[in-house]
């Protein structure tokens, strides 16, 4: 069974409210775990309001999310 790694990637810094055009959906085969590694399936995801500020370039307590 081939597992899929589904991703939404940030492709542009949002101006104002984020738009669908700021993101790109991508699917690729999930990587095979190496020695001492394991694969995790995520069933639920939490979105924190602070993530919006991480999409901006600028000074913060965490580095900005990279494009792509």
N, C-alpha and C positions, 0 to 999 in steps of 0.2 A: 504494500500500500504506500503510495507516494503522498506525503503530507505537503500542504501548500503554506507558504509564508506570505500572508496577505498584509499589505502595508499601505498607509496613506503617507505620502512624502510631501514635505513642505517645499514648494518650488518657487515661491515668491513671498516677500515680506508683506503681510497685510497692511493696507492703509485703511484705517477705520475698522469696520467689522470685517472679519475674515470672510472670504468668498470662495466658492467651489474652485475658481480658477487659481487660487493660491496653493492648491493641493493637487497631487496626482496619485491615482490608485495604481498599485503595482502588485502583481503576484509572481512568485518564483518558487521553485522547489525549496522546502525547508532543508537546511544543512544537516548532514549526517553528524551526529555527535562523535567527537574524537575520544581518545583514551581519557578516562576520568571525567567526562562530560556527560550531560543528559539533556534531552529535549523536553521542553515544557509546553503544554497547550494552554493558552489563555482563554478562559470562558467569559470573563467579565473585565471591563476596563473602566477605570475612574478618570474623569477629566476634572482637573483642578483649575479654578479661575486663574491661578498664578501662571498657568501654562501660556496664557495669552501674552503676557509680558515676555516670556522666553522666546516668542517668535520674532521679537524686535531685536535689532542690533543695538547695543548700548550697554551701559554699565548696569550690572545686576549682581546678585549673590550667586548666580549660576551663569555659565556661558550661554549665549543664545543658541537656539536650535539651528543646526547647519542646514543649508538648502540642499535638497536632494535626498 
